Amino acid sequence: MSTLTFKTVNLGDEIPTVTRHVDQEMIWRNAAGSLDYNPVHTHPEWCQTAKVFGLESTVAHGMMTMAFMATALTDWAYSAGGTLKKMETKFIKPVVPGDVIATGGTVTEKHVIAPGKNYVVLDIWAENQDGAKVAAGEGEVNLPD
């Protein structure tokens, strides 16, 4: 396997998939870390009657899903000296306890700016165990020359 650099990356390259199992404990920890204690995330009993999003369960924070997507980018780039430059995400479907979320991406653009400033753009995604997209977006990653 070659060393990851701007020169060795090609359009269409896929980054390794990162998979996470979501449970209520993970959602509660994210609530504590983000200080977002909205009952749609933290109160399973309330959710059974409120049925937010038509569901009888809590839902994970969107930013938790986005963090999973960022991990796929940083796991791929950081060990080679790359850095996450920018990321935009759209949330498509709620993530619930019991979901297994896979995240990954595909290189779609290469931008030559200057030594040390060259970057790639990736289409990024997150999907559940059923293959349904729960989030999609775009990430920009600086890579060493």
Secondary structure by P-SEA (a helix, b strand, c coil): cccccccccccccccbbbbbbbcaaaaaaaaaaacccccccccccccccccccccccccccaaaaaaaaaaaaaaacccccccccbbbbbbcccccccbbbbbcbbbcccccccccccbbbbbcccccccccccccbbbbbbbcc
